[in-house]
Amino acid sequence: MNGIHPAMIPILVQRDVDLVKKEAKIVINLSTLNLIRNPKPGINLIAIIGPGEFLGRKYREALLCEIGLGRSRSYHDAQRPKDSKLNESRWVEKRRKWFFLNKEEYLVVAPLIFEILQELTDKKVATWKHNFYSDDPFLLPTPRNYFSRHQKKLHQSISMRPQRTGIRFAVSKKDEFLVRDIYWAALNNLDLKIHLNGLAKFIDLYLSPYKKQRPLRRRFSKLKRVVRVKRTCLSLLSKRGAYLLPELLKCLPKGQRNPLWPHLVYLLGYGGSATKERRLADSALPDSKNRVGNLEVKITTGLFGKYGKQGDMLIRDHIVFEVLPSYYSHNQAS
């Protein structure tokens, strides 16, 4: 390791283990699957410890995986809560990503991980009382686009609709087995499938006049309705994740036999190959459904990070995802 004397490695490995045992919100012991819950954690973190091997040396206990809660990021510095002891530093130093869960270990601990994520989300969301608009924290003003066949016009309205939000978590991109399952859950989210199917049907209906024009009078991307669709629908979906645009195309009525298919493929810059996110989801270990359960996930910061204020892409070493509560409102809470 650059800058680290080999004799220091065992000391640093033990230091990381001791630190998460003391500071992390939840610690999972892989050997026994026991949970250690810290009533006053220094960092909002789920840590997994167990046997590991690094540079040919085996360790009885090592930090195998971290999942950050809220603003905490796995393997990053973290700030202690304001009510921490005054004789302690306000900052918890970052840990080292030297160890990983192997396939067998991940299959053992994964169901427990997803169970804890749902538990923490439901517990936190249950404390939400109301928002500015309603006593239901999920009921928010929601813009809606709809097309009137009679008037042949696109209308926009705002109505109060439930929008479930949840708790955000972060995981290192290097924890591939976990990242694959997260993308599997995100792309198999029922709400997402319903949204994409509805959006694809709307686009097919709104752009239907262009199906009969042979050839088109103007470049497809310059047509009035196409410009509106791109500005109102596709741009919002792209901000949520560019990998969702090819998923939208798959939902288009009649698929590749739809006359709009080649135009939309060109408009979205879709080359036909699967996105990296789709490949990760498809390469998840078998039986993802049983591991993930009914957990519903939305990716908020994906593989390629986010755009900064200057328009440059901020590459992250982790992904951030949002776990939705297992109920729609407090009235339906179980």
PyMOL commands that set and color helices and strands:
alter all, ss='L'
color gray80, all
select helices_A, chain A and resi 6-23+103-125+176-187+190-206+208-211+220-222+224-240+244-250+255-257+261-268+276-282+288-292+330-332
alter helices_A, ss='H'
color red, helices_A
select strands_A, chain A and resi 24-29+34-37+43-54+57-69+78-79+91-92+139-148+153-162+167-172+297-301+306-307+313-314+318-323
alter strands_A, ss='S'
color yellow, strands_A
deselect
rebuild
show_as cartoon
